[in-house]
Amino acid sequence: MPSKSHEDKEWPISLIRARAGNEDDILAVALEALDHYDNNPIDDSEFLADKTKRYLQEIWSQWLRFAERIKAHPEDTWLALCTGSEDAKARCRAFLESYVRTSMVKRPCLGAEEWQEVRTVNCAVTLEDVWAALVRNADEYVLKRKRGEDRERAHLWSLHYSSRDKGFRSSPAYEIGQWIPQLAMKLGLTLKQLFTKRETPPENIILILSTLWSRAEDIRCSPSTRVAFDCSIILGGIGGWRPKSVVAIKYEQVQFAWGQVSITTVPCRQLCLLTFWVSRALADNAFEAGFTASSQVFRAEPLEPGIDYVPLLWKADMKDKCIHSISYNTYWSIWNRALFVSGLRDEDAMRPYAMRVGGGGRLDGSLIAPLRNFILSNSTEVYEHSYLPIHLNKDLMKVAYRDKAGQNEEMVSMMSRAFLRRDPYAPIYITEDDFASFEKRNDLSSLRKQYREAKDDPVKAQRIKARIKYLLDWLERLRIQQVRKEYFAEVDRLRAQGITTHHLRTTQATNPRKQREVVGSSVAKRVLCDKSKTPDLFKLKDFWTLYKDQSIGRLGNQANVISLLARAKQFNAGYKRRTGSEIGEETVGEINHWLKRVPPYEAGSGVQNITKPKYNYKPADLDRKLETLLLRKDLGFVHPRIQFQFHFILLGFCHNGARKNALLQPGVKYEDVQLALHRTPKGDPEFFFKLDQQHFKNKETQIIRNLVSPVESITCFATTRSSSCYSLPSPTALWTVNFSSR
């Protein structure tokens, strides 16, 4: 027990409770805050995205110009509308109609007129959004100030309208919103969405990612952008999250760790998010432990006894940086390009929103509604209104008639997929002739001339160059749409009749348009320049993974282990010759070990540890080949000299086992052939010959060449190269050409 004197001791510091200090200090803080907020009222626009702010400002500017043209006060109209003035309603309706009718712009076309007027507002939903933005601006710039001036009737000076929230149905703004569909029918606007709400099943996600990597030449972007897009798609498919939430993930949002659990490899490589993130982290040198190779991260050693979790921490300065990042516009661009290259038809095109619809559908079938809503950050009402695809993947016949309807679930699910009608052979590029025809246009010819004349003015020249690019891009887009439309119509017609469409498949495999910047070329120049930094082990493994994926093997689908090792040896020598830098022996040994041990046993890699089988070419095989050469007529015409030379060289191969280039490339000279003539016991003449040893291993042997006696030469040959004599009993039993018996 502590002593009483100890209990009575005071604390060395005085404790102050929150908000119980000096009254003057507290008053000063309160007055400072009050003065600040008196001069800075709440601004709703602070919570808006920059894109939304620009859109609202553009609509309000259009309204101000309209009011100026018709000689009307822009603010009085909204005050009058609050009181239900018919004149104010008329001015608002006139603005909406003029907004549509004056939305005409000139766009390039493929016809002789070269340019045509196109209306940019084609959907009633667009007009509803314009009206909602205009009402919001009026409430912010006009009515909010009026409510402050007339507080007794503040409820009167208020307008609200939303194209999505159908509340406030009795307001004058809602009356005009209800009239918009009539205006749409008058002006020919569609009342439907301009896109089909579809879902993206896992099969389509994998197809998109496979196209992203296998058709990299047709989907041009930097390697880091390609990885970021892949990661964003994987994340979007997992939880159906909005694209803006997954296009940029910071290191602090990701945690790596070692654990005492058994894991397996991901069967589908494109879906292995861990591989992409580890590669990105290694490239950024983000690990606090200083990992430099994937083998250090994916280690196989067990943890200490009793330890189940070891976090792999990031460096402090890396936490606020992105482990993958891609702009939303680039994400959209690559998405559309991947669908286009994969062969999707224009009418089946999907928005990235389909990833969210598909993810929500999978969550709805697997999780309870509250958990689904938590992941999607939506309510049940919003999900049921906005996240159900138009094409259902459920068999309603089965629901209605049960067993009597048969088993069609798989067929119905397949019919709902957007990629069902895709054609991988559809053209994706126009031809060089198409581009040549563009150059004959008056508008493009005029721009080319202006560009040549503006060479001395860089600013003007750059502006004209941008116009040329815009025109070519637009014409290329129109032409390829036309070509693909004709292609799909023709293949559908022929396939319905059972006729092959091989002749319609595009032969243009590359873009005929000149590429100003070939992706990867600048990187290659930096990597292979003189005294460049030697790539680390991880980058080399990535390179050889890419090489083996793109290789085409002779014995299998891809290069085998022996071929990869041979190419690696050539690469090391070529890299040293090109850059002057040498890849370390330890790295070379690790790469060779990895090529032997990892790719052959990796699921789906296609690499096999196989070699070309060896066969023993026997005398019977030689007889069949020579008989075929001399007797078969289906070989076509073979000149007698070619027949004789082939016969002689084939005998030479069988005699000495030489390499084929030893006899084919340099040729066989008379001085290299020795003939011997003797009589058989029956008295018949018989010739036999030998080649000098320089044709055995491509080496000259002066000792053999200088031998005078044919018999001694043959004896020496038969003794030193007995294996090539097919184990014949004596030198005289060598292969012969017996002219007397033939």
C-alpha positions in Angstrom: 0.0 0.0 0.0 1.4 3.5 -0.9 2.0 5.8 2.0 -0.4 8.7 2.7 2.3 11.2 2.1 2.8 9.7 -1.4 -0.9 10.0 -2.2 -0.9 13.7 -1.2 1.9 14.5 -3.6 0.8 16.9 -6.5 1.4 16.1 -10.2 4.5 17.9 -11.6 2.3 19.4 -14.3 -1.3 20.8 -14.2 -3.9 18.9 -16.2 -6.2 21.0 -18.3 -9.5 19.6 -19.6 -10.6 20.1 -23.2 -12.3 23.5 -23.8 -11.7 24.5 -20.2 -8.7 26.8 -20.6 -8.3 30.5 -20.6 -11.7 32.1 -21.5 -10.0 34.9 -23.5 -8.1 32.4 -25.6 -11.3 30.4 -26.3 -13.2 33.5 -27.2 -10.5 34.6 -29.6 -10.7 31.3 -31.4 -14.5 31.4 -31.6 -14.5 35.0 -33.0 -11.8 34.1 -35.6 -13.8 31.1 -36.8 -17.1 33.2 -36.9 -15.5 35.9 -38.9 -14.1 33.4 -41.4 -17.4 31.7 -42.0 -19.4 34.9 -42.2 -17.2 35.9 -45.2 -17.1 32.4 -46.7 -20.6 30.8 -46.9 -21.0 27.1 -47.9 -20.4 26.7 -51.7 -22.1 23.5 -53.1 -19.8 23.6 -56.1 -16.8 22.7 -53.9 -18.1 19.1 -53.8 -18.4 18.9 -57.6 -15.8 17.3 -59.9 -13.9 19.6 -62.3 -15.6 18.0 -65.3 -19.1 18.7 -63.8 -18.1 22.3 -63.0 -17.1 22.9 -66.6 -20.3 21.3 -67.9 -22.5 23.5 -65.6 -20.6 26.6 -66.6 -20.9 25.8 -70.3 -24.7 25.4 -70.0 -25.1 28.6 -68.1 -23.0 30.5 -70.7 -25.3 29.1 -73.4 -28.3 30.5 -71.5 -26.8 33.9 -71.1 -26.1 34.2 -74.8 -29.6 33.0 -75.6 -31.2 35.6 -73.3 -29.0 38.3 -74.9 -30.2 37.3 -78.3 -33.9 37.5 -77.5 -33.5 40.7 -75.5 -34.6 39.1 -72.2 -33.2 39.5 -68.7 -31.4 36.3 -67.8 -32.3 36.5 -64.1 -35.9 37.8 -64.3 -36.9 34.7 -66.3 -36.1 32.4 -63.3 -37.9 34.6 -60.8 -40.9 34.6 -63.0 -40.7 30.8 -63.5 -40.9 30.4 -59.7 -44.3 32.1 -59.8 -45.5 29.9 -62.7 -45.3 32.5 -65.4 -46.2 31.1 -68.8 -43.9 33.6 -70.6 -41.0 32.3 -68.5 -41.9 28.7 -69.4 -42.0 29.6 -73.1 -38.5 31.2 -72.9 -37.1 28.0 -71.2 -38.8 25.7 -73.8 -37.5 27.9 -76.6 -34.0 27.6 -75.2 -34.1 23.8 -75.1 -35.4 23.6 -78.7 -32.8 26.0 -80.0 -30.1 24.1 -78.0 -30.9 21.1 -80.1 -31.4 22.7 -83.4 -28.2 24.7 -83.2 -26.0 21.8 -82.1 -25.0 21.2 -85.7 -21.3 20.9 -86.5 -19.4 20.0 -89.6 -17.6 16.7 -89.7 -15.5 15.0 -92.4 -17.2 12.4 -94.5 -16.2 9.9 -97.2 -18.4 11.3 -99.9 -17.6 13.8 -102.6 -18.8 16.7 -100.5 -16.0 15.9 -98.0 -17.8 17.6 -95.1 -21.3 17.3 -93.8 -23.4 18.8 -91.0 -24.0 16.5 -88.0 -26.3 17.1 -85.0 -24.5 16.4 -81.7 -27.6 16.1 -79.6 -29.5 12.9 -80.6 -31.0 11.6 -77.3 -33.8 12.9 -75.1 -31.7 12.0 -72.0 -29.1 14.6 -73.1 -31.8 17.3 -73.1 -33.0 16.3 -69.7 -29.5 16.6 -68.4 -29.1 20.0 -70.0 -32.4 21.2 -68.3 -31.3 19.8 -64.9 -27.9 21.6 -65.2 -29.7 24.9 -66.2 -32.1 24.7 -63.3 -29.2 24.0 -60.9 -27.3 27.0 -62.1 -30.3 29.2 -61.9 -30.9 28.2 -58.3 -27.2 28.8 -57.4 -26.7 32.1 -59.2 -30.1 33.7 -59.0 -32.6 32.1 -56.6 -30.1 31.6 -53.8 -29.5 35.3 -53.6 -33.2 36.0 -53.8 -33.9 33.7 -50.9 -31.4 35.7 -48.8 -33.1 39.0 -49.7 -36.7 37.7 -49.1 -36.4 35.3 -46.2 -40.2 35.5 -45.4 -41.0 33.9 -48.8 -37.8 31.9 -49.2 -39.7 28.8 -50.0 -41.2 30.4 -53.1 -37.8 31.2 -54.7 -36.6 27.6 -55.2 -36.4 25.4 -58.3 -35.3 21.7 -58.5 -35.2 19.2 -61.3 -33.2 16.0 -61.8 -33.4 13.6 -64.8 -32.9 10.7 -62.4 -34.8 11.8 -59.2 -38.4 12.4 -60.1 -39.2 14.3 -56.9 -40.7 17.8 -56.8 -43.2 16.8 -59.4 -45.4 19.8 -58.8 -42.7 22.5 -59.5 -42.6 24.5 -62.7 -39.2 23.0 -63.5 -40.8 19.5 -63.4 -43.5 20.6 -65.8 -40.9 21.5 -68.4 -39.0 18.3 -67.8 -42.2 16.4 -68.4 -42.6 18.2 -71.7 -39.1 17.2 -73.0 -40.2 13.8 -74.5 -42.7 15.7 -76.7 -39.9 18.0 -77.9 -37.7 14.9 -78.5 -40.3 13.3 -80.8 -40.8 16.6 -82.7 -37.0 16.9 -83.3 -36.4 13.2 -84.0 -34.4 12.5 -80.8 -34.4 9.0 -79.5 -36.1 8.2 -76.2 -33.9 5.2 -75.6 -30.3 4.9 -74.4 -27.7 5.0 -77.1 -25.9 2.0 -75.6 -27.1 -1.4 -74.4 -26.7 -2.2 -70.8 -24.7 -5.4 -70.7 -22.7 -7.4 -68.2 -19.1 -8.7 -68.6 -18.8 -12.3 -67.6 -15.4 -13.8 -66.5 -15.0 -15.4 -70.0 -15.2 -12.0 -71.7 -12.8 -10.4 -69.1 -10.2 -13.1 -69.9 -10.7 -12.6 -73.6 -10.1 -8.8 -73.3 -6.9 -9.3 -71.3 -5.7 -12.0 -73.7 -6.3 -9.7 -76.6 -4.5 -6.9 -74.7 -1.2 -9.0 -74.5 -1.4 -11.2 -77.6 -2.3 -8.3 -79.9 0.1 -5.8 -78.4 1.1 -4.5 -81.8 -2.5 -3.5 -82.5 -3.1 -2.1 -79.1 -0.2 0.3 -78.7 0.7 1.7 -75.3 3.6 1.7 -72.9 4.4 -1.4 -70.9 3.5 0.3 -67.6 0.1 1.5 -69.1 -0.6 -2.1 -70.3 0.1 -3.5 -66.8 -2.0 -0.8 -65.2 -5.0 -1.5 -67.5 -4.7 -5.2 -66.8 -4.7 -4.6 -63.0 -7.7 -2.2 -63.3 -9.7 -4.7 -65.2 -8.9 -7.5 -62.7 -10.0 -5.3 -59.8 -13.2 -4.2 -61.6 -14.1 -7.8 -62.2 -13.6 -8.7 -58.6 -16.0 -6.3 -56.9 -17.7 -4.4 -59.7 -16.1 -1.2 -58.5 -16.3 2.0 -60.5 -13.4 2.5 -62.9 -12.3 5.7 -61.2 -11.8 3.7 -58.1 -9.4 1.2 -59.6 -7.4 3.1 -62.2 -5.0 4.4 -59.6 -4.1 2.3 -56.6 -1.5 3.6 -54.1 1.0 1.5 -52.3 -0.6 2.3 -49.0 -3.7 0.5 -50.2 -1.8 -2.7 -50.8 -0.1 -5.0 -48.3 2.1 -8.0 -49.0 2.9 -10.5 -46.4 4.3 -14.0 -45.9 2.0 -16.4 -44.1 1.8 -20.0 -42.9 -0.7 -21.0 -45.5 -0.5 -23.1 -48.6 -1.0 -21.2 -51.8 -1.3 -22.4 -55.4 -0.5 -20.7 -58.7 -3.2 -18.9 -60.6 -4.1 -21.0 -63.6 -4.9 -18.0 -65.8 -1.8 -15.8 -66.0 -3.7 -12.7 -67.0 -5.6 -12.8 -63.7 -2.6 -13.0 -61.4 -2.8 -9.6 -59.8 0.0 -10.4 -57.4 2.5 -11.0 -60.3 1.8 -7.6 -61.8 2.0 -5.8 -58.5 5.2 -7.5 -57.5 6.8 -6.6 -60.8 5.8 -3.0 -60.4 7.0 -2.9 -56.8 10.4 -4.4 -57.8 10.7 -1.9 -60.7 10.0 1.0 -58.3 12.3 -0.4 -55.6 9.4 0.0 -53.2 10.2 -2.8 -50.7 11.7 -1.6 -47.4 13.6 -4.9 -47.3 15.3 -4.0 -50.6 14.1 -6.9 -52.6 15.4 -6.9 -56.2 14.1 -10.2 -57.6 10.9 -12.0 -57.5 12.6 -15.1 -56.0 13.2 -13.0 -52.9 9.5 -12.1 -52.6 8.2 -15.5 -53.4 10.5 -17.4 -51.2 9.9 -21.0 -50.3 11.4 -21.1 -46.8 9.0 -21.7 -43.9 8.5 -19.0 -41.2 9.7 -19.3 -37.7 7.7 -21.7 -35.4 4.7 -19.9 -34.0 4.8 -17.0 -36.5 1.9 -17.0 -39.0 2.2 -13.6 -40.6 5.2 -11.4 -41.7 4.3 -8.1 -43.4 6.5 -6.9 -46.3 6.6 -3.2 -45.6 6.9 -0.4 -48.2 9.5 2.3 -48.0 8.1 5.5 -46.3 8.4 7.6 -49.4 6.6 5.1 -51.6 3.3 4.8 -49.6 1.7 7.8 -51.3 2.8 6.8 -54.8 0.8 4.6 -57.1 1.6 0.9 -57.6 -0.4 1.2 -60.8 -1.9 4.3 -62.4 -3.7 5.0 -65.7 -5.8 8.0 -66.6 -9.5 7.5 -67.1 -9.3 8.7 -70.7 -6.5 6.2 -71.5 -8.5 3.5 -69.8 -11.5 4.2 -72.0 -9.3 4.3 -75.1 -7.6 1.0 -74.5 -10.9 -0.6 -73.5 -12.5 0.4 -76.8 -9.4 -0.6 -78.8 -9.3 -4.1 -77.2 -12.9 -4.7 -78.0 -12.4 -3.5 -81.6 -9.3 -5.7 -82.1 -10.9 -8.8 -80.6 -13.6 -8.6 -83.4 -16.6 -7.2 -81.5 -19.2 -5.7 -83.7 -20.1 -2.1 -83.3 -23.7 -2.8 -82.2 -22.4 -5.2 -79.5 -19.8 -2.7 -78.1 -19.8 -2.3 -74.3 -18.8 0.5 -72.0 -16.5 -0.1 -69.0 -19.7 0.2 -67.0 -20.4 -3.4 -68.1 -17.6 -4.5 -65.7 -19.6 -3.0 -62.8 -22.9 -4.6 -64.0 -21.2 -8.0 -64.4 -19.5 -7.7 -61.0 -22.7 -6.7 -59.3 -24.5 -9.6 -60.8 -21.9 -12.1 -59.6 -22.0 -10.6 -56.1 -25.8 -10.7 -56.1 -25.8 -14.4 -56.8 -23.2 -15.1 -54.1 -23.6 -12.7 -51.3 -26.6 -11.4 -49.2 -28.0 -8.0 -50.3 -26.5 -5.9 -47.5 -23.0 -7.2 -48.2 -23.5 -6.7 -52.0 -24.7 -3.1 -51.4 -21.7 -2.4 -49.2 -19.2 -3.6 -51.8 -21.0 -1.7 -54.6 -21.6 1.4 -52.5 -25.2 1.4 -53.5 -28.6 0.7 -52.1 -30.9 -2.2 -53.2 -33.2 0.3 -55.0 -30.3 1.7 -57.0 -29.0 -1.8 -57.8 -32.4 -3.0 -59.0 -32.9 0.1 -61.1 -29.4 0.5 -62.7 -27.5 -2.8 -62.5 -29.7 -5.4 -64.2 -28.5 -6.1 -67.8 -30.9 -6.0 -70.7 -29.8 -9.5 -71.8 -30.7 -11.9 -69.0 -28.6 -15.0 -68.5 -31.4 -16.9 -66.9 -33.6 -19.5 -68.7 -37.2 -18.1 -68.3 -38.6 -21.2 -70.1 -37.1 -23.3 -67.4 -38.6 -21.1 -64.7 -42.0 -21.2 -66.3 -42.2 -24.9 -67.5 -39.5 -26.5 -65.4 -38.5 -30.0 -66.6 -40.7 -29.8 -69.7 -38.6 -27.0 -71.1 -35.4 -29.0 -71.3 -31.9 -28.2 -70.2 -31.0 -24.9 -71.9 -29.3 -22.9 -69.1 -25.9 -23.1 -70.8 -27.3 -22.0 -74.1 -29.2 -19.1 -72.6 -26.1 -18.0 -70.7 -24.1 -18.1 -73.8 -26.6 -16.1 -75.8 -26.4 -13.2 -73.3 -22.7 -12.7 -73.9 -21.7 -9.7 -75.9 -18.7 -11.5 -77.4 -20.9 -14.3 -78.8 -21.0 -12.7 -82.3 -17.4 -11.5 -82.4 -15.3 -12.4 -85.4 -11.5 -12.4 -84.8 -10.9 -12.2 -88.5 -12.7 -8.9 -89.0 -10.4 -6.2 -90.5 -8.9 -3.6 -88.1 -6.9 -1.6 -90.5 -7.7 0.1 -93.8 -5.4 -0.4 -96.8 -2.7 1.8 -98.3 -5.0 2.5 -101.2 -7.5 4.0 -98.8 -4.9 6.3 -97.4 -3.8 7.2 -100.9 -7.4 8.2 -101.8 -7.5 10.5 -98.7 -4.5 12.4 -100.1 -6.6 13.3 -103.2 -9.2 15.2 -101.2 -9.3 18.9 -101.6 -9.3 19.6 -97.9 -6.3 17.5 -97.1 -4.4 18.7 -100.1 -5.0 22.3 -99.0 -3.7 21.5 -95.5 -0.6 19.8 -96.9 0.1 22.9 -99.0 -0.4 25.2 -96.0 1.9 23.1 -93.9 4.7 23.3 -96.5 4.3 27.1 -96.6 4.3 27.4 -92.8 7.7 25.7 -92.3 9.2 29.0 -91.0 6.5 29.5 -88.4 6.7 26.5 -86.0 3.5 27.4 -84.0 1.4 27.7 -87.2 3.0 24.6 -88.7 2.2 22.6 -85.5 -1.4 23.8 -85.6 -1.8 22.7 -89.2 -0.2 19.4 -88.5 -2.7 18.8 -85.7 -5.6 19.5 -88.2 -4.1 17.0 -90.6 -3.9 14.4 -88.0 -7.5 15.1 -86.9 -8.7 14.7 -90.4 -6.8 11.5 -91.1 -7.9 10.0 -87.8 -11.6 10.8 -88.6 -11.5 9.5 -92.1 -9.7 6.3 -91.0 -12.4 5.8 -88.4 -15.2 6.3 -90.9 -13.6 4.0 -93.5 -12.9 1.1 -91.1 -16.4 1.3 -89.8 -17.6 1.0 -93.4 -15.3 -1.9 -94.2 -16.3 -3.8 -91.1 -20.0 -3.3 -91.8 -19.6 -4.7 -95.3 -17.5 -7.6 -93.9 -19.9 -8.6 -91.3 -22.9 -8.4 -93.7 -21.1 -10.6 -96.2 -19.8 -13.2 -93.8 -23.2 -13.6 -92.2 -24.7 -14.2 -95.6 -22.1 -16.7 -96.7 -22.0 -18.6 -93.4 -25.8 -18.9 -93.4 -25.4 -20.7 -96.8 -22.6 -22.9 -95.5 -20.0 -21.2 -97.7 -16.4 -20.7 -96.5 -15.3 -17.1 -95.7 -11.6 -17.6 -95.9 -11.3 -15.4 -98.9 -12.8 -12.5 -96.9 -10.2 -12.6 -94.1 -8.1 -9.5 -94.0 -4.5 -9.8 -95.3 -3.5 -6.5 -93.9 -1.7 -7.5 -90.7 -0.1 -4.2 -89.8 -1.2 -0.6 -89.9 -0.2 0.9 -93.3 -0.3 4.4 -91.8 3.2 5.6 -90.9 3.9 5.4 -87.2 5.7 8.4 -85.9 6.7 6.7 -82.7 7.0 2.9 -82.5 6.2 1.9 -78.9 9.3 0.3 -77.4 11.8 1.6 -80.0 13.0 4.4 -77.7 13.3 2.0 -74.8 15.3 -0.4 -77.0 17.7 2.4 -77.9 18.3 3.2 -74.2 18.7 -0.4 -73.2 21.1 -1.3 -76.0 23.2 1.8 -76.1 26.9 1.8 -75.4 27.7 1.4 -71.7 24.1 0.9 -70.8 23.1 -0.5 -67.4 22.9 -4.2 -67.4 19.3 -5.4 -66.8 18.6 -7.1 -63.5 17.6 -10.7 -63.1 13.9 -9.9 -62.8 13.8 -8.0 -66.1 15.7 -10.8 -67.9 13.2 -13.3 -66.7 10.4 -11.1 -67.9 12.2 -10.9 -71.3 12.6 -14.7 -71.6 9.0 -15.2 -70.6 7.9 -12.9 -73.3 10.3 -14.5 -75.8 9.0 -18.1 -75.1 5.4 -16.9 -75.3 6.0 -15.4 -78.7 8.1 -18.2 -80.1 6.9 -20.9 -82.4 8.7 -24.3 -81.9 9.4 -27.0 -84.4 8.9 -29.9 -82.0 6.1 -28.2 -80.0 3.9 -25.2 -79.9 6.7 -23.1 -78.4 10.5 -23.3 -78.2 11.9 -26.1 -76.1 14.4 -25.9 -73.3 17.4 -26.5 -75.4 16.4 -23.8 -77.9 15.9 -21.3 -75.1 19.3 -22.1 -73.6 20.9 -21.6 -77.0 19.1 -18.3 -77.6 20.1 -17.2 -74.1 23.8 -17.9 -75.0 23.5 -15.9 -78.2 21.7 -13.0 -76.4 24.5 -12.7 -73.8 27.1 -12.5 -76.5 25.1 -10.1 -78.6 24.4 -7.9 -75.6 28.1 -7.7 -74.8 29.0 -6.9 -78.4 26.3 -4.2 -78.7 26.6 -2.4 -75.4 30.1 -3.3 -74.1 28.6 -4.4 -70.8 28.7 -8.0 -69.8 25.9 -9.9 -67.9 27.4 -11.3 -64.8 28.2 -15.0 -64.5 26.0 -15.4 -61.5 23.0 -13.9 -63.4 23.7 -16.0 -66.5 23.8 -19.1 -64.3 20.6 -18.2 -62.6 18.8 -17.5 -65.9 20.0 -20.9 -67.3 18.9 -22.7 -64.1 15.5 -20.9 -64.3 15.1 -21.8 -68.0 15.7 -25.5 -67.2 13.6 -25.7 -64.1 10.7 -23.3 -64.2 9.1 -22.9 -67.7 8.9 -26.7 -68.5 7.0 -27.3 -65.3 4.8 -24.2 -65.3 1.2 -24.9 -66.2 0.2 -23.6 -69.6 3.7 -22.4 -70.5 4.0 -24.6 -73.6 7.7 -25.2 -73.0 8.8 -28.8 -73.0 12.2 -30.4 -72.2 12.3 -32.4 -75.4 14.8 -33.0 -78.2 14.5 -34.0 -81.8 14.6 -37.8 -82.0 17.6 -39.4 -83.6 17.2 -42.2 -86.1 19.8 -44.6 -87.5 19.9 -44.3 -91.3 20.4 -47.8 -92.6 21.3 -49.3 -96.0 17.7 -50.3 -96.6 16.6 -46.6 -96.1 19.2 -45.5 -98.6 18.0 -48.1 -101.2 14.4 -46.9 -100.8 15.4 -43.2 -101.2 17.6 -43.9 -104.3 14.8 -46.0 -105.9 12.4 -43.2 -105.3 14.7 -40.7 -106.9 15.4 -42.7 -110.0 12.1 -44.5 -110.6 9.2 -42.4 -109.2 7.5 -40.1 -111.8 5.6 -38.0 -109.3 8.7 -36.0 -108.2 8.3 -33.8 -111.3 11.1 -33.2 -113.7 14.6 -33.6 -112.2 17.6 -32.9 -114.3 19.8 -35.9 -114.7 22.8 -33.9 -113.4 20.9 -33.1 -110.3 19.9 -36.7 -109.8 23.6 -37.8 -110.1 24.8 -35.1 -107.7 22.1 -35.9 -105.2 23.0 -39.6 -105.5 26.7 -39.0 -105.0 26.3 -36.5 -102.0 23.9 -38.9 -100.3 26.5 -41.7 -100.6 29.1 -39.3 -99.2 26.9 -38.6 -96.2 26.4 -42.3 -95.6 30.1 -43.1 -95.9 31.6 -40.6 -93.5 28.8 -39.1 -91.4 29.9 -35.6 -92.4 27.9 -32.4 -91.7 25.6 -31.5 -94.5 27.4 -28.1 -95.1 30.7 -29.9 -95.6 29.4 -31.3 -98.9 26.7 -28.8 -100.0 28.2 -25.3 -99.6 31.8 -25.7 -100.7 31.2 -28.5 -103.1 33.3 -31.5 -103.8 36.4 -31.1 -106.0 38.0 -33.8 -108.2 41.1 -33.7 -106.1 39.1 -34.6 -103.0 37.8 -37.9 -104.5 39.9 -41.0 -104.9 38.8 -43.9 -107.1 40.0 -47.5 -107.1 39.5 -50.1 -109.8 39.9 -53.8 -109.3 38.4 -57.1 -110.4 36.1 -59.2 -108.4 36.9 -63.0 -108.0 34.5 -63.5 -110.9 36.6 -61.2 -113.0 34.1 -58.3 -113.2 35.5 -54.7 -113.0 34.5 -52.7 -109.9 35.0 -49.1 -108.8 34.9 -47.8 -105.3 35.8 -44.3 -104.0 36.5 -42.3 -100.9 36.4 -38.6 -99.9 39.2 -36.8 -98.2 38.9 -36.3 -94.5 38.3 -32.5 -94.9 34.7 -33.4 -95.7 34.2 -35.3 -92.5 34.3 -32.4 -90.0 34.9 -29.4 -92.3 38.6 -29.6 -91.6 41.5 -30.2 -93.9 44.0 -33.0 -93.1 47.0 -32.7 -95.2 48.3 -36.1 -94.1 45.2 -37.8 -95.6 45.2 -35.7 -98.7 48.9 -36.4 -99.4 48.5 -40.2 -99.3 49.3 -41.6 -102.6 48.0 -45.1 -102.4 44.2 -45.3 -102.7 44.3 -48.6 -100.9 46.2 -47.1 -98.0 43.8 -44.2 -97.9 40.8 -46.5 -97.8 42.4 -48.6 -95.1 43.2 -45.6 -92.9 39.6 -44.3 -93.4 38.1 -47.6 -92.5 40.2 -48.0 -89.4 39.8 -44.5 -88.0 36.1 -44.1 -89.0 34.9 -47.6 -88.6 31.5 -46.4 -87.2 30.7 -44.8 -90.5 31.2 -48.1 -92.3 28.1 -49.6 -90.8 30.3 -52.3 -89.1 31.2 -53.9 -92.4 33.7 -56.7 -92.2 36.4 -55.1 -94.4 37.3 -52.0 -96.3 36.4 -53.7 -99.6 32.8 -54.0 -98.4 32.2 -50.3 -98.5 29.3 -48.9 -100.5 30.1 -49.2 -104.2 28.8 -48.1 -107.5 29.1 -51.2 -109.7 28.7 -50.1 -113.3 28.8 -53.6 -114.6 25.8 -54.6 -112.6 23.7 -51.5 -113.2 
